[in-house]
Amino acid sequence: MLRQLYSTDGLLEAPLVESDGSVVFSNVTGGGIFRHRGGETDIVVDRRRGVGGLASHAEGGLVMTGRDLAFADGDRQHTLLSIDGATGFNDLTVAADGSVYVGVLRHRPQQGESAVPSEVVRIDPGGIVTVAASDIRWPNGLGFAPDEQTLYVCEYAERRVLAVQQGRTRVFATAPTGECDGLAVDVEGGVWVALGSGSAVARFTPDGTLDTMIDVPDGFVSSVAFDGEVLYITTASRLLSTSVGVRGHAVAMARIPVH
């Protein structure tokens, strides 16, 4: 059963469960980053638009996407990474060593521009930036398999999930409906994917077989995140939760330089 936690106008995105159980999420079009805790929702970062990915940092604060990759901690906010020719950054995830993997945008989706080939980059704890995967049309949701050997990447414009392993990229799964937007992985290696305009969330088994569908009667379904066996879901206008009977694979805190 889906439980509604919060509702507003805009496009909610980038759910992140913090260590105290709070859920942080963004409003891509309406602007801002918010924290839901104990039935109350408060603003964390005011006005910032286009945030498609969030991560907790080991030193406190948040790593967030948008027109640049940035860090925010209270009133402190500054750029961590910008790339020539990029229009912004979309979703992100964090590897066990604290490296941040983030999708680069090279088109303007909010202005109706067609997707072009782009890449996922890695920022390691030393601050070194490398390309982790390339030739991806609109990289979106990211997540690691439990053994951390496979990186899953949603390729939104192609309606599919890619698996990147030892520098090689293959098609892992294709959306049964809609598009592949946000992504989360469970401890059994199942991959949960928000299906965009398909108004649902799909679970794929580790071999890419469609296993489960959760219908979300709310139009656009943008992203997912785990807290134990609870799956948080963001849609165009709502933050939802539901128990799915399997624990999520924990996402590490970022350890990239922020000073």
URUR-V623725 format. One record per helix or strand of 3 or more residues. SS is the DSSP state (a for helix, b for strand). FROM is the first residue (numbers start at 0). LEN is the number of residues. If there is no record, write none. Layout:
ss:SS from:FROM len:LEN
ss:SS from:FROM len:LEN
This chain:
ss:b from:2 len:5
ss:b from:11 len:6
ss:b from:22 len:5
ss:b from:32 len:5
ss:b from:39 len:6
ss:b from:53 len:4
ss:b from:61 len:3
ss:b from:68 len:5
ss:b from:75 len:6
ss:b from:87 len:7
ss:b from:99 len:6
ss:a from:108 len:3
ss:b from:116 len:7
ss:b from:128 len:9
ss:b from:138 len:6
ss:b from:150 len:5
ss:a from:155 len:3
ss:b from:159 len:6
ss:b from:167 len:7
ss:b from:182 len:4
ss:b from:190 len:4
ss:b from:199 len:5
ss:b from:209 len:6
ss:b from:220 len:7
ss:b from:229 len:6
ss:b from:237 len:6
